[in-house]
Amino acid sequence: MKNLLKKNWILFLLASLTLGLAPFNPPHIWGKIQWLLGGNAFSGNNAMQAKDWFDMILHGTPWVLLLISGLLNLKKDK
């Protein structure tokens, strides 16, 4: 599993730049992060619903995988 995460950094980068940012103007994940942190002009004071959490996980997973892959590739093997 660790080797798969290390090898597939290009796939994770492409997924982050496409699915992770779509729709692109403004990046959708940025709006979800702002909403989660408590301030988004589009959300008002509405709490996030289940579909919003799913959407955030969908758009955020490529970024998390890219971060993990990058950290594994930077870490020196023993």
Rosetta blueprint (number, residue, H / E / L):
1 M L
2 K H
3 N H
4 L H
5 L H
6 K H
7 K H
8 N L
9 W H
10 I H
11 L H
12 F H
13 L H
14 L H
15 A H
16 S H
17 L H
18 T H
19 L L
20 G L
21 L L
22 A L
23 P L
24 F E
25 N L
26 P L
27 P E
28 H H
29 I H
30 W H
31 G H
32 K H
33 I H
34 Q H
35 W H
36 L H
37 L H
38 G L
39 G L
40 N L
41 A L
42 F L
43 S L
44 G L
45 N L
46 N L
47 A L
48 M L
49 Q L
50 A H
51 K H
52 D H
53 W H
54 F H
55 D H
56 M H
57 I H
58 L H
59 H H
60 G H
61 T H
62 P H
63 W H
64 V H
65 L H
66 L H
67 L H
68 I H
69 S H
70 G H
71 L H
72 L H
73 N H
74 L H
75 K L
76 K L
77 D L
78 K L
